[in-house]
Amino acid sequence: MQKGIYGILKANFLISNDAFKNWRFIVFCTFLAIVMIAFSHSAERKVHSIAKLNNEVRELRSEFVEKRSELMKLKMESTLTAKMSNRGVKPSETPPYKIKIKITED
């Protein structure tokens, strides 16, 4: 048991006669580790990008709601009446008449 651990610590498996198989396996494992790290970095980049876009969507949605409520306030009759009273325009006392045209066929 002690000889096996001592052999691993001295890296005898890398310099022995059948070391070529071991080196191929080590290079293969190293390549797989590099690929795994690259894919995890790519996935993290996408997650950060999605989070950033979600925050931007929330900000734009809140801005839209704010502008829509501001527009509704500006369209209210009381707001229009107050703004136009400065210019001397006031609401009509009599409602408008509906004009009906009768078409007669000869």
DRENNU-653550 format. One record per residue: residue number from 1; residue in three letters; x, y, z of N, C-alpha, C in turn. Coordinates in Angstrom, 2 decimals. Atoms other than C-alpha are relative to their C-alpha. Layout:
BEGIN
[NUM; 'ALA'; [X; Y; Z]; [X; Y; Z]; [X; Y; Z]],
...
END
This chain:
BEGIN
[1; 'MET'; [0.83; -1.20; 0.00]; [0.00; 0.00; 0.00]; [0.86; 1.24; 0.00]],
[2; 'GLN'; [-0.86; -1.17; -0.10]; [2.75; 2.42; 0.96]; [0.82; 0.18; -1.28]],
[3; 'LYS'; [-0.78; -0.07; 1.23]; [4.71; 1.56; -2.16]; [-0.85; 0.59; -1.12]],
[4; 'GLY'; [0.90; -0.54; 1.01]; [1.63; 2.38; -4.34]; [-0.18; 1.50; 0.13]],
[5; 'ILE'; [0.15; -1.44; -0.23]; [1.11; 5.79; -2.74]; [1.31; 0.72; -0.31]],
[6; 'TYR'; [-1.31; -0.59; 0.27]; [4.85; 6.48; -2.92]; [0.27; 0.07; -1.50]],
[7; 'GLY'; [-0.16; 0.01; 1.46]; [4.82; 5.53; -6.61]; [-0.83; 1.08; -0.67]],
[8; 'ILE'; [0.86; -1.07; 0.56]; [1.92; 7.92; -7.30]; [0.62; 1.36; 0.27]],
[9; 'LEU'; [-0.61; -1.29; -0.34]; [3.68; 10.75; -5.47]; [1.24; 0.27; -0.84]],
[10; 'LYS'; [-1.19; -0.17; 0.84]; [6.86; 10.16; -7.49]; [-0.35; 0.05; -1.48]],
[11; 'ALA'; [0.51; -0.01; 1.38]; [4.73; 9.99; -10.68]; [0.65; -1.08; -0.85]],
[12; 'ASN'; [-0.56; 1.13; 0.75]; [6.08; 6.58; -11.71]; [-0.91; -0.41; -1.16]],
[13; 'PHE'; [0.92; 0.38; 1.07]; [2.94; 6.05; -13.81]; [0.20; 0.85; -1.25]],
[14; 'LEU'; [-0.25; -0.85; 1.16]; [4.12; 8.86; -16.10]; [1.33; -0.33; -0.69]],
[15; 'ILE'; [-1.31; 0.27; 0.59]; [7.64; 7.53; -16.72]; [0.24; -1.49; -0.20]],
[16; 'SER'; [-0.17; 1.45; 0.18]; [7.06; 3.78; -16.82]; [-0.10; -0.36; -1.47]],
[17; 'ASN'; [0.00; 0.47; 1.40]; [7.06; 1.66; -20.00]; [-1.34; 0.23; -0.69]],
[18; 'ASP'; [1.32; -0.19; 0.60]; [3.29; 1.91; -20.58]; [-0.56; 1.39; 0.31]],
[19; 'ALA'; [0.39; -1.37; -0.36]; [3.21; 5.64; -19.78]; [-0.76; 0.70; -1.13]],
[20; 'PHE'; [0.66; -0.65; 1.13]; [1.99; 6.54; -23.28]; [-1.53; -0.05; 0.15]],
[21; 'LYS'; [1.44; 0.11; -0.23]; [-1.51; 5.26; -22.43]; [-0.44; 0.98; 1.08]],
[22; 'ASN'; [0.32; -0.92; -1.08]; [-1.49; 7.27; -19.23]; [0.05; 1.45; -0.47]],
[23; 'TRP'; [-0.11; -1.37; 0.51]; [-0.35; 10.44; -21.02]; [-1.18; 0.35; -0.90]],
[24; 'ARG'; [1.16; -0.25; 0.85]; [-3.10; 10.08; -23.62]; [-1.25; 0.26; 0.84]],
[25; 'PHE'; [1.16; -0.19; -0.87]; [-5.70; 9.75; -20.85]; [0.07; 1.35; 0.71]],
[26; 'ILE'; [-0.16; -1.29; -0.70]; [-4.29; 12.77; -18.99]; [-0.27; 1.16; -0.95]],
[27; 'VAL'; [0.25; -1.06; 0.99]; [-4.31; 14.90; -22.16]; [-1.49; 0.06; -0.33]],
[28; 'PHE'; [1.43; 0.04; 0.27]; [-7.88; 13.76; -22.90]; [-0.79; 0.63; 1.14]],
[29; 'CYS'; [0.69; -0.58; -1.16]; [-9.03; 14.65; -19.36]; [0.23; 1.51; 0.07]],
[30; 'THR'; [-0.30; -1.43; 0.01]; [-7.28; 18.03; -19.61]; [-0.82; 0.72; -1.06]],
[31; 'PHE'; [0.80; -0.59; 1.07]; [-9.00; 18.74; -22.93]; [-1.47; 0.09; 0.42]],
[32; 'LEU'; [1.39; -0.03; -0.46]; [-12.39; 17.80; -21.44]; [-0.21; 1.07; 1.06]],
[33; 'ALA'; [0.12; -1.03; -1.05]; [-11.76; 20.08; -18.44]; [-0.01; 1.39; -0.62]],
[34; 'ILE'; [-0.05; -1.30; 0.67]; [-10.89; 23.01; -20.74]; [-1.32; 0.28; -0.72]],
[35; 'VAL'; [1.28; -0.16; 0.69]; [-14.03; 22.44; -22.82]; [-1.11; 0.29; 1.00]],
[36; 'MET'; [1.03; -0.21; -1.02]; [-16.16; 22.22; -19.67]; [0.09; 1.42; 0.57]],
[37; 'ILE'; [-0.18; -1.36; -0.52]; [-14.70; 25.48; -18.32]; [-0.49; 1.02; -1.01]],
[38; 'ALA'; [0.42; -0.94; 1.03]; [-15.29; 27.24; -21.64]; [-1.53; 0.05; -0.10]],
[39; 'PHE'; [1.46; 0.02; 0.08]; [-18.93; 26.10; -21.78]; [-0.64; 0.61; 1.24]],
[40; 'SER'; [0.59; -0.61; -1.21]; [-19.57; 27.12; -18.18]; [0.14; 1.51; -0.04]],
[41; 'HIS'; [-0.15; -1.46; 0.15]; [-18.14; 30.60; -18.89]; [-1.03; 0.55; -0.98]],
[42; 'SER'; [0.99; -0.44; 0.99]; [-20.37; 30.86; -21.94]; [-1.41; 0.02; 0.61]],
[43; 'ALA'; [1.32; 0.05; -0.63]; [-23.43; 29.82; -19.93]; [-0.16; 1.14; 1.01]],
[44; 'GLU'; [0.06; -1.10; -0.97]; [-22.62; 32.34; -17.17]; [-0.18; 1.34; -0.72]],
[45; 'ARG'; [0.13; -1.23; 0.78]; [-22.25; 35.09; -19.78]; [-1.45; 0.17; -0.47]],
[46; 'LYS'; [1.39; -0.07; 0.45]; [-25.70; 34.23; -21.16]; [-0.94; 0.30; 1.15]],
[47; 'VAL'; [0.86; -0.25; -1.16]; [-27.25; 34.19; -17.69]; [0.07; 1.47; 0.40]],
[48; 'HIS'; [-0.14; -1.42; -0.34]; [-25.83; 37.65; -16.94]; [-0.68; 0.88; -1.04]],
[49; 'SER'; [0.65; -0.77; 1.06]; [-27.05; 38.93; -20.30]; [-1.53; -0.05; 0.16]],
[50; 'ILE'; [1.45; 0.13; -0.19]; [-30.57; 37.59; -19.64]; [-0.46; 0.82; 1.19]],
[51; 'ALA'; [0.37; -0.79; -1.18]; [-30.64; 39.17; -16.18]; [0.02; 1.49; -0.31]],
[52; 'LYS'; [-0.10; -1.40; 0.38]; [-29.52; 42.49; -17.63]; [-1.20; 0.42; -0.87]],
[53; 'LEU'; [1.14; -0.30; 0.86]; [-32.22; 42.36; -20.31]; [-1.31; 0.01; 0.78]],
[54; 'ASN'; [1.21; 0.01; -0.83]; [-34.89; 41.46; -17.72]; [-0.12; 1.30; 0.80]],
[55; 'ASN'; [0.02; -1.28; -0.74]; [-33.91; 44.51; -15.65]; [-0.39; 1.15; -0.93]],
[56; 'GLU'; [0.33; -1.05; 0.96]; [-34.10; 46.69; -18.75]; [-1.48; -0.03; -0.37]],
[57; 'VAL'; [1.42; 0.14; 0.33]; [-37.56; 45.31; -19.60]; [-0.85; 0.56; 1.14]],
[58; 'ARG'; [0.75; -0.52; -1.15]; [-38.78; 46.08; -16.06]; [0.03; 1.52; 0.03]],
[59; 'GLU'; [-0.11; -1.46; 0.00]; [-37.45; 49.64; -16.29]; [-0.86; 0.62; -1.09]],
[60; 'LEU'; [0.80; -0.53; 1.11]; [-39.06; 50.21; -19.68]; [-1.49; -0.16; 0.25]],
[61; 'ARG'; [1.41; 0.20; -0.30]; [-42.36; 48.75; -18.50]; [-0.48; 1.03; 1.03]],
[62; 'SER'; [0.42; -0.98; -1.01]; [-42.44; 51.03; -15.45]; [-0.04; 1.40; -0.62]],
[63; 'GLU'; [0.03; -1.30; 0.69]; [-41.57; 54.02; -17.67]; [-1.25; 0.12; -0.86]],
[64; 'PHE'; [1.21; 0.00; 0.82]; [-44.41; 53.05; -20.01]; [-1.23; 0.27; 0.84]],
[65; 'VAL'; [1.16; -0.20; -0.88]; [-46.90; 52.85; -17.14]; [-0.04; 1.43; 0.51]],
[66; 'GLU'; [-0.07; -1.38; -0.48]; [-45.71; 56.20; -15.81]; [-0.45; 0.98; -1.08]],
[67; 'LYS'; [0.38; -0.90; 1.09]; [-46.06; 57.92; -19.20]; [-1.47; -0.16; -0.36]],
[68; 'ARG'; [1.41; 0.21; 0.31]; [-49.46; 56.33; -19.79]; [-0.89; 0.69; 1.03]],
[69; 'SER'; [0.81; -0.67; -1.03]; [-50.79; 57.61; -16.45]; [0.10; 1.52; -0.14]],
[70; 'GLU'; [-0.17; -1.45; 0.24]; [-49.34; 61.07; -17.23]; [-0.88; 0.44; -1.17]],
[71; 'LEU'; [0.85; -0.32; 1.15]; [-51.13; 61.02; -20.59]; [-1.47; 0.01; 0.40]],
[72; 'MET'; [1.40; 0.04; -0.43]; [-54.41; 60.03; -18.93]; [-0.35; 1.25; 0.81]],
[73; 'LYS'; [0.24; -1.23; -0.76]; [-54.07; 62.98; -16.54]; [-0.15; 1.19; -0.95]],
[74; 'LEU'; [0.05; -1.12; 0.93]; [-53.41; 65.35; -19.44]; [-1.28; -0.03; -0.85]],
[75; 'LYS'; [1.19; 0.10; 0.83]; [-56.44; 64.06; -21.36]; [-1.29; 0.25; 0.78]],
[76; 'MET'; [1.21; -0.22; -0.80]; [-58.85; 64.62; -18.46]; [-0.61; 1.36; -0.31]],
[77; 'GLU'; [0.71; -1.25; 0.34]; [-61.49; 67.28; -19.08]; [0.35; 1.11; 0.98]],
[78; 'SER'; [-0.32; -1.04; -1.00]; [-60.66; 69.13; -15.84]; [1.36; 0.62; -0.28]],
[79; 'THR'; [-1.33; -0.53; 0.31]; [-56.99; 69.44; -16.84]; [-0.06; 0.89; -1.24]],
[80; 'LEU'; [0.12; -0.81; 1.22]; [-57.90; 70.67; -20.32]; [-0.72; 1.32; 0.28]],
[81; 'THR'; [0.75; -1.22; -0.32]; [-60.40; 73.16; -18.89]; [0.90; 0.98; 0.74]],
[82; 'ALA'; [-0.89; -0.88; -0.76]; [-57.83; 74.55; -16.46]; [1.06; 0.63; -0.90]],
[83; 'LYS'; [-1.04; -0.54; 0.88]; [-55.17; 74.93; -19.17]; [-0.58; 0.98; -1.02]],
[84; 'MET'; [0.58; -0.88; 1.01]; [-57.53; 76.52; -21.69]; [-0.64; 1.24; 0.61]],
[85; 'SER'; [0.59; -1.18; -0.63]; [-59.05; 78.93; -19.15]; [0.99; 1.17; -0.01]],
[86; 'ASN'; [-1.02; -1.06; 0.09]; [-55.76; 80.89; -19.27]; [-0.11; 0.74; -1.33]],
[87; 'ARG'; [0.12; -0.60; 1.33]; [-56.41; 81.53; -22.97]; [-1.40; 0.57; -0.25]],
[88; 'GLY'; [1.34; -0.55; 0.15]; [-60.02; 82.50; -22.42]; [-0.98; -0.96; -0.64]],
[89; 'VAL'; [0.89; 0.99; 0.57]; [-61.54; 79.29; -23.82]; [-0.63; -0.77; 1.15]],
[90; 'LYS'; [0.68; 0.73; -1.06]; [-64.18; 77.71; -21.64]; [-0.96; -1.00; -0.63]],
[91; 'PRO'; [0.90; 1.01; 0.56]; [-66.47; 74.70; -22.06]; [-1.36; 0.60; -0.36]],
[92; 'SER'; [1.29; -0.48; 0.48]; [-69.76; 75.20; -23.88]; [-1.09; -0.32; 1.02]],
[93; 'GLU'; [1.12; 0.21; -0.92]; [-72.91; 75.58; -21.82]; [-1.06; -0.89; -0.62]],
[94; 'THR'; [1.01; 0.80; 0.69]; [-75.15; 73.97; -24.44]; [0.69; -1.17; -0.70]],
[95; 'PRO'; [-0.62; 1.15; 0.67]; [-74.44; 70.50; -25.75]; [-0.13; 0.13; -1.52]],
[96; 'PRO'; [0.07; -0.08; 1.46]; [-73.80; 70.05; -29.47]; [-1.25; -0.72; -0.53]],
[97; 'TYR'; [1.16; 0.60; 0.65]; [-76.67; 69.18; -31.82]; [0.47; -1.08; -0.97]],
[98; 'LYS'; [-0.30; 1.06; 0.95]; [-76.69; 66.02; -33.83]; [-0.81; 0.28; -1.26]],
[99; 'ILE'; [0.66; -0.32; 1.27]; [-77.51; 66.72; -37.47]; [-0.26; -1.30; -0.75]],
[100; 'LYS'; [0.38; 1.17; 0.77]; [-79.41; 64.03; -39.35]; [-0.42; 0.43; -1.38]],
[101; 'ILE'; [0.34; -0.31; 1.38]; [-79.66; 64.11; -43.11]; [-0.82; -1.16; -0.55]],
[102; 'LYS'; [0.87; 1.02; 0.60]; [-82.50; 62.26; -44.77]; [0.19; 0.03; -1.50]],
[103; 'ILE'; [-0.19; 0.10; 1.44]; [-81.81; 61.05; -48.24]; [-1.27; -0.62; -0.59]],
[104; 'THR'; [1.21; 0.51; 0.66]; [-84.87; 60.66; -50.43]; [0.37; -0.49; -1.37]],
[105; 'GLU'; [-0.28; 0.58; 1.32]; [-84.70; 58.44; -53.41]; [-1.19; 0.27; -0.92]],
[106; 'ASP'; [1.05; -0.33; 0.97]; [-86.71; 59.55; -56.46]; [-0.21; -1.12; -0.98]],
END
